Structure formats: C-alpha cells, structure tokens
Amino acid sequence: YYSVGQLGHLLRTKQITSVELTRFFLDRLKTYNPQLLCVVTLTEDLALEQARRADAEMKAGKLRGPLHGIPYGAKDLLAKRGYK
C-alpha cells in the first residue's frame, strides 16, 4: 500500500517498471472485481500499451512529471466512444 508519490519514486529510481506496476494492478482488479464490481470495462491491452510507452519514454530520459508511468482507473468519471 504505497502512496502515489512513493510509486512515482520507485518508477523514477527504476525499482519497478510501469509495465510491472500496471500488471500488478490489473491482476488485483481481476481478483477483486467479481466481488467489488470495480470496473465495467477492463482495458488491459490499452493499459499495457500505455505502460510500455511510459517505460520507453522514461528509459530515454523523457519524464513527463511525477505521475508519469502510474496506472490509473477512470471508472465512471469519463465517457469514451466505444466503451460502456
């Protein structure tokens, strides 16, 4: 149970990758979603694609800010064409 700031530090110091962090949270969602109904549409492929891109950017020295590489869920806060 790390804070977002702590997770950002782990990413910036290369103690974990965005892909590893994203997989951790995707697995957690898959485990608990049946009981908690955390998500309507799990966009696993999109999340991993974005995580790979973030890792490549960070490796190239392009840091976009303290949240770069941190996975997030929008739940029902946003509407996106093609998704429930």
Helices and strands as residue ranges (DSSP letters): H 4-12, H 18-36, H 44-59
